[in-house]
């Protein structure tokens, strides 16, 4: 094999599906040299977890045709050539006046097919394909500002856990795969995106009240303390997506958005979770989010809090466009 060869295609058997993986030897992650085939094997190793995280959710793909050191392609519309067993969901995008058929994972074969199409990151909606306009997942995003260290993220996570406990709600934490932390909550799909965002903002404000030196809810970046944690309620806006649990992130280290227990948060370092370390962790612990679908919580109390706070909407616009317009294709 020549030094520039990406290898002959390999055939992967995935729960009764056969997926042809081209260029299996192409290096995708430069820090340790993992390849496209290594990426596919990683997703196979956490199969139950990644399918549960993506199951029947419209999903945007972050593709890296030349590996993560190359150009990233944000793709809403499913790439051409999908097998007929790969499921999609048609979504309407008012900004563009167009529809797009997005991937809707129903089985592990769909994930591996997406890897064949150079997908590294999976970014699902917080609603299901059967009713895309009714979110069933509330996302709490602890987003560190540039001067914020992970010790502060840990402290804020403790406050988040405390407020959730006060509400009688169970949250499922995970690393972001970067410097932050996410907590996901299953909710009854009885509210629209605007109401879920209002509830998320009310929750964020309560966390800010309890930890005012660590937390900001100011939407505009210029108004935030550069050492604070931004509780990003806008991640619950329609068509705002985040890397799923078990999604690899597009960086040379191949970090993973890893489910963790609340008890672990005081001791973890986010960079410890990579495609090299997660298979053994998953084999030992299984899917730490396995029970996430067991109970769907209500957000009535949070909407009451939002009503209480409704006189203070300055700096919290009801709808905020993404600054980066992403093509549908």
Secondary structure, 3 states (H helix, E strand, C coil): CCCCCCCCCEEEEECCEEEEECCCCCEEECCCCEEHHHHHHHHHHCHHHHHHHHCCCEEEEEECCCCCCCCCEEECCCCCCCCCCCCEEEEEECCCCEEEEEEECCCHHHHHHHHHCCEEEEEECCCCHHHCCCCCEEEEEEEECCCCCHHHHHHHHHHHHHHHHHHCCCCEEEECCCCCEEEEEEECCCCCHHHHHHHHHHHHHHHHHHCCCCEECCCCHHHCCCCCEEECHHHHCCCCCEECCCCECCCCCCEECCECCHHHCCCCCHHHCECCCHHHHHHHHCCCCCCCCCCCECCHHHHHHHHHCCCCCCCCCCCCCCCCCCCCC
